[in-house]
Amino acid sequence: MRIAAAAPSPGPGQRIAVIGAGIVGACTAHALRRRGADVVLIDRDEPGRGCSFGNLGAISMSSVAPLAMPGVLASLPGMLRDPESPLFLPLAYLPRALPWLLRFLASARAAKVAEASRTLARLHAGAITAHQALAREVGVPELILQRGQLHLYPDSRAQAKDEAAWRLRASHGLPFTLLDRPGILELEPHVGGRYTVGVFLPEDGTILNPLRYVQAIVRAFAARGGEVRRDEVRALKRDGEGWELVSGSGSERFSRVVVAAGAWSTRLLGPLGIRLPLESQRGYHAQFSGCAGLVSRSVVLADRKIFLAPMEDGLRVGGTVEIAGLDRAPDMRRAHLLERIVRETFDGLAAATTTHWMGHRPCMPNSLPVIGPAAEPGLWLAVGHGHLGMTDSVNTAQRLADGMLGPLASTSPLPQPDQRI
């Protein structure tokens, strides 16, 4: 993740296209327009209707452990064989995923994990404060809930299996508190008897309606004079000192382009010779209606890798990772599995109805997003945030705006990640 030296604001006639109107693209377009840039936000769908729609809404500054951790190689047989595994790669997709998988396994070495963790901690720094400020600015402060995050384990032996991740959190000074069964029930009284050990992380938060949040950001962007366009960008072409966007409605020239198209970004970047090792980290959720107040904060069933989040319209449950590409049909058995486990774990869901969803999270092998300028002048990238796009969206947008237009005098610079494209 490299940020170039601060650049001057675009001159008259210069326009910036932001491709992708999920949370990262929406925040980026808003940040650029807020600093005076002429910005067009383009997506083939309505803003927030892609991966951001089904997001669990977590602002997880404590998520400093990458997906690839030491010992992941031992889980490879189950990953390939068991469709209910928390991390599943269908055997039929293995030939296509093999280059990514080899990089993923290489990223699990201890030195690589430590490096990735340091970068994630820098990227997450101040995320909850940044989201609170943005939510106030765009008129939806009620969507940001800061009540921490609770991780649950059946017993201390299960908690010890995650010792490496907890050591990483401690090394970055992230506060957490160990809880016994009474301590768990004091925070979340509906947790079933399976869980007797908890770890509470007080600084994390939850966005209570990710779709409404993205829509509010885009409305604020448009109210400042930004343009929102529903169109499919089919190709990017170098055009002198600028870029030509080829879309369903024709061709148009821009001085700079930000690609924030999530897991589909490689389809635009590949023809330009930019080969990012990006895979779709397919995520599933089950949405329970009619159960308001069942949990009061984000809750992680750590032994099952299942995440629960309170939403404005009920309870959203997600988790597990499926590496199966963009074109394979969803396997909704995974969403139904999430539903079944949560019904078994929490009281009060007997009358709740559910809907199910699958979305594509853009995942790099080392869990580090690519943020900054590409080798081609005028082309900027904000891709690969995995399951942390909601957490890091505002900080990512500030980094890009600082790099493209120069930092605002009123803001202190954010610590810069050091991974280069």
Secondary structure, 3 states (H helix, E strand, C coil): CCCCCCCCCCCCCCCEEEECCCHHHHHHHHHHHHCCCCEEEEECCCCCCCHHHHCCCEECCCCCCCCCCCCHHHHHHHHHHCCCCCEECCHHHHHHHHHHHHHHHHCCCHHHHHHHHHHHHHHHCCHHHHHHHHHHHCCCHHHEECCCEEEEECCHHHHHCCHHHHHHHHHCCCCCEEECHHHHHHHCCCECCCCCEEEEECCCEEECCHHHHHHHHHHHHHHCCCEEEECCEEEEEEECCEEEEEECCEEEEECEEEECCHHHHHHHHHHHCCCCCCEEEEEEEEEEECCCCCCCCEEEECCCCEEEEEECCEEEEEEEEEECCCCCCCCCHHHHHHHHHHHHHECCCCCCEEEEEEEEEEECCCCCCEEEECCCCCEEEEECEHHHHHHHHHHHHHHHHHHHHCCCCCCCCCCCCCCCC
